[in-house]
Amino acid sequence: MEDPMRHTDVTRSSGTFTAAPGAVPAADRVTRVASRPLWRMLDLLFSALERRKQRYALMHLDDHQLKDIGLSRSQVEQEVTKPFWRG
């Protein structure tokens, strides 16, 4: 399937230009391209927040629960002390 972001098919009939059926309007293509950095930034933000939430939950597990998942308290401490933006 061809990427609609690549080009817009244009046909000419009776002296005017019209977009072919199924073509993506140029304004929509510009909006999609411009919004990509925003979506990437939001994705990174939500990933960092989810990581922070998981580390908080990990920090509150007791030793028995940590043993069940195969982690030691020192491994948890090492993970929890990382900045939220580091994976």
N, CA, C and O atoms as a Tinker XYZ file with bonds, in Angstrom:
   348  protein
     1  N      0.844000   -1.178000    0.000000    73     2
     2  CA     0.000000    0.000000    0.000000    64     1     3
     3  C      0.884000    1.234000    0.000000    63     2     4     5
     4  O      1.868000    1.304000    0.737000    81     3
     5  N      0.541000    2.179000   -0.804000    73     3     6
     6  CA     1.345000    3.383000   -0.942000    64     5     7
     7  C      1.082000    4.344000    0.203000    63     6     8     9
     8  O     -0.053000    4.480000    0.661000    81     7
     9  N      2.114000    4.998000    0.656000    73     7    10
    10  CA     2.022000    5.955000    1.754000    64     9    11
    11  C      1.316000    7.219000    1.269000    63    10    12    13
    12  O      1.810000    7.872000    0.350000    81    11
    13  N      0.160000    7.589000    1.866000    73    11    14
    14  CA    -0.550000    8.795000    1.426000    64    13    15
    15  C      0.187000   10.074000    1.768000    63    14    16    17
    16  O     -0.175000   11.146000    1.284000    81    15
    17  N      1.228000    9.974000    2.605000    73    15    18
    18  CA     1.987000   11.165000    2.970000    64    17    19
    19  C      2.965000   11.559000    1.869000    63    18    20    21
    20  O      3.485000   12.674000    1.884000    81    19
    21  N      3.221000   10.675000    0.925000    73    19    22
    22  CA     4.218000   10.922000   -0.108000    64    21    23
    23  C      3.786000   11.984000   -1.113000    63    22    24    25
    24  O      4.560000   12.889000   -1.426000    81    23
    25  N      2.580000   11.884000   -1.611000    73    23    26
    26  CA     2.130000   12.827000   -2.627000    64    25    27
    27  C      0.617000   12.867000   -2.687000    63    26    28    29
    28  O     -0.064000   11.993000   -2.150000    81    27
    29  N      0.111000   13.865000   -3.331000    73    27    30
    30  CA    -1.314000   13.983000   -3.582000    64    29    31
    31  C     -1.519000   13.879000   -5.080000    63    30    32    33
    32  O     -0.914000   14.632000   -5.843000    81    31
    33  N     -2.360000   12.960000   -5.509000    73    31    34
    34  CA    -2.664000   12.833000   -6.925000    64    33    35
    35  C     -3.568000   13.985000   -7.338000    63    34    36    37
    36  O     -4.567000   14.272000   -6.679000    81    35
    37  N     -3.216000   14.625000   -8.410000    73    35    38
    38  CA    -3.992000   15.760000   -8.894000    64    37    39
    39  C     -4.362000   15.505000  -10.342000    63    38    40    41
    40  O     -3.530000   15.093000  -11.150000    81    39
    41  N     -5.597000   15.750000  -10.650000    73    39    42
    42  CA    -6.045000   15.624000  -12.037000    64    41    43
    43  C     -6.498000   16.983000  -12.526000    63    42    44    45
    44  O     -6.887000   17.848000  -11.742000    81    43
    45  N     -6.441000   17.153000  -13.831000    73    43    46
    46  CA    -6.849000   18.429000  -14.411000    64    45    47
    47  C     -8.051000   18.169000  -15.305000    63    46    48    49
    48  O     -7.997000   17.345000  -16.218000    81    47
    49  N     -9.129000   18.879000  -15.031000    73    47    50
    50  CA   -10.315000   18.762000  -15.874000    64    49    51
    51  C    -10.874000   20.149000  -16.127000    63    50    52    53
    52  O    -11.133000   20.908000  -15.192000    81    51
    53  N    -11.051000   20.465000  -17.363000    73    51    54
    54  CA   -11.617000   21.750000  -17.818000    64    53    55
    55  C    -10.923000   22.962000  -17.189000    63    54    56    57
    56  O    -11.588000   23.891000  -16.731000    81    55
    57  N     -9.599000   22.954000  -17.169000    73    55    58
    58  CA    -8.858000   24.134000  -16.745000    64    57    59
    59  C     -8.670000   24.287000  -15.248000    63    58    60    61
    60  O     -7.961000   25.200000  -14.825000    81    59
    61  N     -9.272000   23.437000  -14.422000    73    59    62
    62  CA    -9.085000   23.531000  -12.978000    64    61    63
    63  C     -8.439000   22.252000  -12.473000    63    62    64    65
    64  O     -8.593000   21.189000  -13.074000    81    63
    65  N     -7.726000   22.359000  -11.384000    73    63    66
    66  CA    -7.078000   21.205000  -10.784000    64    65    67
    67  C     -7.943000   20.684000   -9.649000    63    66    68    69
    68  O     -8.419000   21.458000   -8.819000    81    67
    69  N     -8.145000   19.390000   -9.612000    73    67    70
    70  CA    -8.904000   18.779000   -8.526000    64    69    71
    71  C     -8.129000   17.578000   -8.008000    63    70    72    73
    72  O     -7.413000   16.917000   -8.761000    81    71
    73  N     -8.274000   17.305000   -6.742000    73    71    74
    74  CA    -7.594000   16.158000   -6.136000    64    73    75
    75  C     -8.291000   14.876000   -6.553000    63    74    76    77
    76  O     -9.518000   14.826000   -6.649000    81    75
    77  N     -7.516000   13.860000   -6.795000    73    75    78
    78  CA    -8.069000   12.563000   -7.164000    64    77    79
    79  C     -8.768000   11.952000   -5.955000    63    78    80    81
    80  O     -8.424000   12.261000   -4.814000    81    79
    81  N     -9.748000   11.087000   -6.204000    73    79    82
    82  CA   -10.441000   10.438000   -5.075000    64    81    83
    83  C     -9.450000    9.661000   -4.211000    63    82    84    85
    84  O     -8.587000    8.951000   -4.725000    81    83
    85  N     -9.582000    9.803000   -2.914000    73    83    86
    86  CA    -8.711000    9.102000   -1.973000    64    85    87
    87  C     -7.400000    9.809000   -1.677000    63    86    88    89
    88  O     -6.627000    9.341000   -0.841000    81    87
    89  N     -7.131000   10.927000   -2.344000    73    87    90
    90  CA    -5.886000   11.661000   -2.096000    64    89    91
    91  C     -5.978000   12.415000   -0.781000    63    90    92    93
    92  O     -7.058000   12.851000   -0.381000    81    91
    93  N     -4.862000   12.564000   -0.121000    73    91    94
    94  CA    -4.803000   13.277000    1.157000    64    93    95
    95  C     -4.554000   14.753000    0.879000    63    94    96    97
    96  O     -3.577000   15.095000    0.212000    81    95
    97  N     -5.420000   15.635000    1.378000    73    95    98
    98  CA    -5.207000   17.071000    1.157000    64    97    99
    99  C     -3.872000   17.529000    1.744000    63    98   100   101
   100  O     -3.417000   17.017000    2.766000    81    99
   101  N     -3.265000   18.493000    1.081000    73    99   102
   102  CA    -1.952000   18.987000    1.505000    64   101   103
   103  C     -1.989000   19.509000    2.932000    63   102   104   105
   104  O     -1.040000   19.293000    3.685000    81   103
   105  N     -3.061000   20.191000    3.321000    73   103   106
   106  CA    -3.152000   20.734000    4.682000    64   105   107
   107  C     -3.105000   19.612000    5.720000    63   106   108   109
   108  O     -2.499000   19.773000    6.779000    81   107
   109  N     -3.748000   18.471000    5.420000    73   107   110
   110  CA    -3.713000   17.333000    6.347000    64   109   111
   111  C     -2.312000   16.750000    6.449000    63   110   112   113
   112  O     -1.875000   16.370000    7.535000    81   111
   113  N     -1.606000   16.678000    5.327000    73   111   114
   114  CA    -0.237000   16.149000    5.349000    64   113   115
   115  C      0.655000   17.039000    6.196000    63   114   116   117
   116  O      1.472000   16.543000    6.972000    81   115
   117  N      0.506000   18.348000    6.051000    73   115   118
   118  CA     1.325000   19.289000    6.824000    64   117   119
   119  C      1.021000   19.135000    8.308000    63   118   120   121
   120  O      1.939000   19.130000    9.129000    81   119
   121  N     -0.243000   19.011000    8.658000    73   119   122
   122  CA    -0.625000   18.849000   10.060000    64   121   123
   123  C     -0.044000   17.573000   10.633000    63   122   124   125
   124  O      0.451000   17.573000   11.760000    81   123
   125  N     -0.095000   16.480000    9.874000    73   123   126
   126  CA     0.462000   15.209000   10.356000    64   125   127
   127  C      1.959000   15.309000   10.578000    63   126   128   129
   128  O      2.465000   14.841000   11.598000    81   127
   129  N      2.668000   15.908000    9.648000    73   127   130
   130  CA     4.120000   16.025000    9.769000    64   129   131
   131  C      4.476000   16.915000   10.955000    63   130   132   133
   132  O      5.396000   16.606000   11.712000    81   131
   133  N      3.751000   18.019000   11.119000    73   131   134
   134  CA     4.040000   18.954000   12.207000    64   133   135
   135  C      3.732000   18.345000   13.575000    63   134   136   137
   136  O      4.368000   18.707000   14.565000    81   135
   137  N      2.768000   17.427000   13.644000    73   135   138
   138  CA     2.378000   16.878000   14.940000    64   137   139
   139  C      3.265000   15.710000   15.376000    63   138   140   141
   140  O      3.192000   15.297000   16.534000    81   139
   141  N      4.087000   15.174000   14.499000    73   139   142
   142  CA     4.928000   14.027000   14.873000    64   141   143
   143  C      5.847000   14.327000   16.054000    63   142   144   145
   144  O      5.900000   13.512000   16.975000    81   143
   145  N      6.571000   15.443000   16.084000    73   143   146
   146  CA     7.419000   15.711000   17.257000    64   145   147
   147  C      6.608000   15.827000   18.548000    63   146   148   149
   148  O      7.057000   15.408000   19.614000    81   147
   149  N      5.417000   16.397000   18.437000    73   147   150
   150  CA     4.557000   16.525000   19.616000    64   149   151
   151  C      4.165000   15.149000   20.137000    63   150   152   153
   152  O      4.242000   14.900000   21.340000    81   151
   153  N      3.746000   14.251000   19.245000    73   151   154
   154  CA     3.366000   12.905000   19.664000    64   153   155
   155  C      4.551000   12.149000   20.239000    63   154   156   157
   156  O      4.406000   11.401000   21.206000    81   155
   157  N      5.715000   12.341000   19.651000    73   155   158
   158  CA     6.918000   11.671000   20.160000    64   157   159
   159  C      7.234000   12.155000   21.576000    63   158   160   161
   160  O      7.573000   11.362000   22.454000    81   159
   161  N      7.118000   13.465000   21.780000    73   159   162
   162  CA     7.387000   14.031000   23.102000    64   161   163
   163  C      6.365000   13.521000   24.133000    63   162   164   165
   164  O      6.728000   13.187000   25.260000    81   163
   165  N      5.089000   13.465000   23.734000    73   163   166
   166  CA     4.068000   12.951000   24.649000    64   165   167
   167  C      4.306000   11.477000   24.963000    63   166   168   169
   168  O      4.128000   11.051000   26.104000    81   167
   169  N      4.704000   10.703000   23.967000    73   167   170
   170  CA     4.999000    9.294000   24.183000    64   169   171
   171  C      6.147000    9.125000   25.177000    63   170   172   173
   172  O      6.086000    8.276000   26.066000    81   171
   173  N      7.184000    9.932000   25.021000    73   171   174
   174  CA     8.316000    9.867000   25.955000    64   173   175
   175  C      7.890000   10.250000   27.372000    63   174   176   177
   176  O      8.312000    9.630000   28.348000    81   175
   177  N      7.055000   11.271000   27.469000    73   175   178
   178  CA     6.568000   11.715000   28.779000    64   177   179
   179  C      5.749000   10.624000   29.456000    63   178   180   181
   180  O      5.965000   10.323000   30.630000    81   179
   181  N      4.805000   10.027000   28.718000    73   179   182
   182  CA     3.971000    8.985000   29.311000    64   181   183
   183  C      4.785000    7.744000   29.660000    63   182   184   185
   184  O      4.488000    7.077000   30.651000    81   183
   185  N      5.796000    7.425000   28.874000    73   183   186
   186  CA     6.670000    6.295000   29.190000    64   185   187
   187  C      7.433000    6.556000   30.481000    63   186   188   189
   188  O      7.561000    5.666000   31.322000    81   187
   189  N      7.937000    7.772000   30.637000    73   187   190
   190  CA     8.678000    8.120000   31.851000    64   189   191
   191  C      7.771000    8.085000   33.079000    63   190   192   193
   192  O      8.187000    7.626000   34.143000    81   191
   193  N      6.550000    8.560000   32.941000    73   191   194
   194  CA     5.615000    8.532000   34.068000    64   193   195
   195  C      5.236000    7.102000   34.440000    63   194   196   197
   196  O      5.110000    6.779000   35.621000    81   195
   197  N      5.055000    6.243000   33.433000    73   195   198
   198  CA     4.736000    4.838000   33.701000    64   197   199
   199  C      5.911000    4.150000   34.396000    63   198   200   201
   200  O      5.713000    3.357000   35.317000    81   199
   201  N      7.124000    4.451000   33.957000    73   199   202
   202  CA     8.325000    3.888000   34.578000    64   201   203
   203  C      8.405000    4.313000   36.050000    63   202   204   205
   204  O      8.720000    3.501000   36.920000    81   203
   205  N      8.121000    5.573000   36.316000    73   203   206
   206  CA     8.146000    6.089000   37.691000    64   205   207
   207  C      7.115000    5.365000   38.557000    63   206   208   209
   208  O      7.399000    5.004000   39.699000    81   207
   209  N      5.923000    5.156000   38.011000    73   207   210
   210  CA     4.854000    4.466000   38.727000    64   209   211
   211  C      5.255000    3.020000   39.048000    63   210   212   213
   212  O      5.020000    2.541000   40.157000    81   211
   213  N      5.859000    2.332000   38.080000    73   211   214
   214  CA     6.277000    0.950000   38.301000    64   213   215
   215  C      7.387000    0.860000   39.342000    63   214   216   217
   216  O      7.403000   -0.061000   40.157000    81   215
   217  N      8.304000    1.806000   39.316000    73   215   218
   218  CA     9.388000    1.801000   40.310000    64   217   219
   219  C      8.845000    2.061000   41.708000    63   218   220   221
   220  O      9.321000    1.483000   42.685000    81   219
   221  N      7.848000    2.932000   41.798000    73   219   222
   222  CA     7.226000    3.214000   43.094000    64   221   223
   223  C      6.567000    1.944000   43.642000    63   222   224   225
   224  O      6.694000    1.631000   44.826000    81   223
   225  N      5.862000    1.215000   42.765000    73   223   226
   226  CA     5.202000   -0.027000   43.191000    64   225   227
   227  C      6.243000   -1.070000   43.595000    63   226   228   229
   228  O      6.057000   -1.785000   44.579000    81   227
   229  N      7.325000   -1.156000   42.847000    73   227   230
   230  CA     8.398000   -2.102000   43.151000    64   229   231
   231  C      9.027000   -1.803000   44.508000    63   230   232   233
   232  O      9.365000   -2.713000   45.266000    81   231
   233  N      9.175000   -0.527000   44.797000    73   231   234
   234  CA     9.790000   -0.099000   46.051000    64   233   235
   235  C      8.951000   -0.532000   47.262000    63   234   236   237
   236  O      9.493000   -0.748000   48.346000    81   235
   237  N      7.644000   -0.656000   47.078000    73   235   238
   238  CA     6.759000   -0.973000   48.198000    64   237   239
   239  C      6.462000   -2.462000   48.346000    63   238   240   241
   240  O      5.620000   -2.844000   49.158000    81   239
   241  N      7.140000   -3.305000   47.574000    73   239   242
   242  CA     6.981000   -4.749000   47.765000    64   241   243
   243  C      7.806000   -5.197000   48.962000    63   242   244   245
   244  O      8.889000   -4.671000   49.218000    81   243
   245  N      7.273000   -6.184000   49.698000    73   243   246
   246  CA     8.053000   -6.702000   50.822000    64   245   247
   247  C      9.061000   -7.736000   50.315000    63   246   248   249
   248  O      9.043000   -8.112000   49.143000    81   247
   249  N      9.939000   -8.188000   51.214000    73   247   250
   250  CA    11.020000   -9.099000   50.832000    64   249   251
   251  C     10.499000  -10.422000   50.267000    63   250   252   253
   252  O     11.088000  -10.984000   49.344000    81   251
   253  N      9.397000  -10.910000   50.823000    73   251   254
   254  CA     8.817000  -12.162000   50.327000    64   253   255
   255  C      8.343000  -11.997000   48.873000    63   254   256   257
   256  O      8.587000  -12.867000   48.037000    81   255
   257  N      7.674000  -10.890000   48.581000    73   255   258
   258  CA     7.204000  -10.629000   47.218000    64   257   259
   259  C      8.381000  -10.456000   46.254000    63   258   260   261
   260  O      8.332000  -10.925000   45.116000    81   259
   261  N      9.419000   -9.793000   46.706000    73   259   262
   262  CA    10.606000   -9.615000   45.862000    64   261   263
   263  C     11.254000  -10.966000   45.554000    63   262   264   265
   264  O     11.715000  -11.206000   44.437000    81   263
   265  N     11.283000  -11.842000   46.558000    73   263   266
   266  CA    11.853000  -13.170000   46.352000    64   265   267
   267  C     11.044000  -13.942000   45.309000    63   266   268   269
   268  O     11.607000  -14.673000   44.494000    81   267
   269  N      9.718000  -13.774000   45.339000    73   267   270
   270  CA     8.842000  -14.446000   44.372000    64   269   271
   271  C      9.150000  -14.034000   42.933000    63   270   272   273
   272  O      9.036000  -14.853000   42.021000    81   271
   273  N      9.534000  -12.789000   42.721000    73   271   274
   274  CA     9.825000  -12.330000   41.349000    64   273   275
   275  C     11.319000  -12.361000   41.036000    63   274   276   277
   276  O     11.747000  -11.945000   39.959000    81   275
   277  N     12.104000  -12.859000   41.988000    73   275   278
   278  CA    13.530000  -13.077000   41.726000    64   277   279
   279  C     14.403000  -11.845000   41.838000    63   278   280   281
   280  O     15.427000  -11.746000   41.162000    81   279
   281  N     14.007000  -10.898000   42.690000    73   279   282
   282  CA    14.807000   -9.683000   42.896000    64   281   283
   283  C     15.238000   -9.568000   44.346000    63   282   284   285
   284  O     14.554000  -10.039000   45.254000    81   283
   285  N     16.373000   -8.941000   44.543000    73   283   286
   286  CA    16.833000   -8.665000   45.901000    64   285   287
   287  C     16.529000   -7.197000   46.230000    63   286   288   289
   288  O     16.258000   -6.387000   45.344000    81   287
   289  N     16.581000   -6.889000   47.501000    73   287   290
   290  CA    16.328000   -5.505000   47.935000    64   289   291
   291  C     17.367000   -4.556000   47.329000    63   290   292   293
   292  O     17.032000   -3.422000   46.987000    81   291
   293  N     18.614000   -4.998000   47.191000    73   291   294
   294  CA    19.649000   -4.129000   46.617000    64   293   295
   295  C     19.391000   -3.856000   45.126000    63   294   296   297
   296  O     19.670000   -2.761000   44.637000    81   295
   297  N     18.863000   -4.848000   44.413000    73   295   298
   298  CA    18.527000   -4.615000   43.005000    64   297   299
   299  C     17.389000   -3.596000   42.880000    63   298   300   301
   300  O     17.394000   -2.748000   41.988000    81   299
   301  N     16.429000   -3.696000   43.779000    73   299   302
   302  CA    15.313000   -2.746000   43.777000    64   301   303
   303  C     15.829000   -1.345000   44.088000    63   302   304   305
   304  O     15.443000   -0.381000   43.427000    81   303
   305  N     16.686000   -1.227000   45.077000    73   303   306
   306  CA    17.250000    0.082000   45.424000    64   305   307
   307  C     18.002000    0.692000   44.239000    63   306   308   309
   308  O     17.912000    1.891000   43.978000    81   307
   309  N     18.735000   -0.152000   43.537000    73   307   310
   310  CA    19.484000    0.324000   42.376000    64   309   311
   311  C     18.526000    0.834000   41.288000    63   310   312   313
   312  O     18.784000    1.858000   40.656000    81   311
   313  N     17.432000    0.117000   41.081000    73   311   314
   314  CA    16.456000    0.515000   40.057000    64   313   315
   315  C     15.698000    1.778000   40.471000    63   314   316   317
   316  O     15.474000    2.670000   39.652000    81   315
   317  N     15.313000    1.847000   41.723000    73   315   318
   318  CA    14.498000    2.968000   42.205000    64   317   319
   319  C     15.280000    4.282000   42.222000    63   318   320   321
   320  O     14.698000    5.353000   42.055000    81   319
   321  N     16.577000    4.204000   42.421000    73   319   322
   322  CA    17.376000    5.442000   42.489000    64   321   323
   323  C     17.705000    6.027000   41.116000    63   322   324   325
   324  O     18.275000    7.115000   41.032000    81   323
   325  N     17.357000    5.325000   40.048000    73   323   326
   326  CA    17.580000    5.883000   38.701000    64   325   327
   327  C     16.618000    7.058000   38.480000    63   326   328   329
   328  O     15.512000    7.061000   39.018000    81   327
   329  N     17.033000    8.043000   37.697000    73   327   330
   330  CA    16.099000    9.125000   37.343000    64   329   331
   331  C     14.944000    8.557000   36.519000    63   330   332   333
   332  O     15.115000    7.558000   35.820000    81   331
   333  N     13.775000    9.183000   36.596000    73   331   334
   334  CA    12.592000    8.646000   35.939000    64   333   335
   335  C     12.734000    8.576000   34.416000    63   334   336   337
   336  O     12.039000    7.793000   33.767000    81   335
   337  N     13.621000    9.382000   33.846000    73   335   338
   338  CA    13.741000    9.388000   32.386000    64   337   339
   339  C     14.682000    8.293000   31.877000    63   338   340   341
   340  O     14.759000    8.060000   30.671000    81   339
   341  N     15.395000    7.623000   32.781000    73   339   342
   342  CA    16.301000    6.546000   32.357000    64   341   343
   343  C     15.603000    5.201000   32.448000    63   342   344   345
   344  O     14.942000    4.898000   33.441000    81   343
   345  N     15.754000    4.405000   31.415000    73   343   346
   346  CA    15.123000    3.079000   31.361000    64   345   347
   347  C     15.931000    2.031000   32.057000    63   346   348
   348  O     15.530000    0.868000   32.097000    81   347
